[in-house]
Amino acid sequence: ACPSRKLLNDVTRRWSILVLASLLDGSLRFGQIRERVDGISDRMLSATLGALAEDRLIVKDDADGTYALTEPGRQLARQSLELFDSLYLALDEIVNAQQTGDDGADSSDGVAAPGGAGS
């Protein structure tokens, strides 16, 4: 029943963070957002914009049909870009580990791996 649960769910949906990030440079019309968020359907963009507007993270200016971030939306968008940057910095290492089967665990830390001796 906590309002933060709905907000967290809305913000962490597949497209929400990308939509928020697309608006960091300023107001955009529906079609401009769709161009920046590659792969999103019109239906999904409409639903995402509706949820973000309901959460007061974006506002729509009906006069010119543009969407813009509110201050809380701007804060979330900036933080999401920091997350994107961190992911991209770690991407090569993660992909290499996945391809080689390396789980990244350092066996010298004294912690037994799951399924190891004593399990």
N, C-alpha and C positions, 0 to 999 in steps of 0.2 A: 504493500500500500504506500510505500515511500515514493514521493515524486521523483527522487533521484534515479530510481530504477527505470522508469519510463524514459527519462532523459538519456541515461546511459545507453539504453537499448537503441534509442533513435540515433544517437550520435555514432555508435559503433556499427551500425548497419553498413553493408558493403559499399554503398555509394555516398553516404552522408559526409564523410570526412573529405572525399574528393570534391563534392559540391561546395563544401565550406571553403576548402583551399582555393577553388576556382574563383571565389569572390574576393579573395584578399587584395587583388589589384584594383577593386572598385566594382560598381554596379554593373550587372549584365542582364541582358534579356534572356528569355528561355532558350532560344536557339543558340545563343553564344555560350551558355553554360553547357548545353548538349555537345557543342563542338569541343569544348575544353575537357569534358569528362568523357573520354573515348569509350564507346561500347554501351553506354546507358541508353535504354529505350525511352521514348517519350512518356510512356505510361509510368515507368519507374522514376524518371526525373520529376514528373508531376507529383507522384506520391512522396518522394523524398523532400521536395520543396515544401509540400504541405505539412509534413511532419516537422521540418526545421522551423517553419513559420509558426506552427502551433507551439513549439518549444521556445519561441521568441529568440531564436538564434539568427534568423534572417527576417527581413521585412520586404514586402512587395509594394512598390510605388505604382499604384493603379494608373496614374496619369501617363506615365511613359512605359509601363510594363516591365520595369526592371526590378531585379532582386538585389538586396544589399545586406551585408552583415550588420548585426547589432554589435554592441561592444562585447557582450559575452560570446557571441559567435566569432568575432575577430580574435578573441583570446584563444578559443578552441582551435581555430584555423591555424594560428601561429604555432601552437603547441603540436598540432598534427604535422606541420612541416618539419618540426624538430624530430618527430618520430620518423617521418619519411627519410630525413637526412641520416639518421642513425641506422635505419634499415639498409639504405644504399651503401653506407660505409661498411656494413657487416656482410653485405650480399655475397661478395666473392668468396669470403671465408666460409660462409654457410653453404654455398653451392659446392665448393670444393669438398667440404666435409661430407655432404650428402652423396657426392659421386664416389668418394673413396670409402664410405662406410664408417668414417671417423665420427664418434659421438662427441668429441670435444672434451671428454672427461680426462682429467689428469689422474692416472692411477697412483701417483705418489702422495695423494692427499689423505690416504688412510681410510677412505670410505669405500666400502664394498659396493660393487655394482649390483643393481637389481638382478636377481636370479643367480647370483654368484654363490660362493661357499657360505654355508650357514643359512641359506634360504630354504 
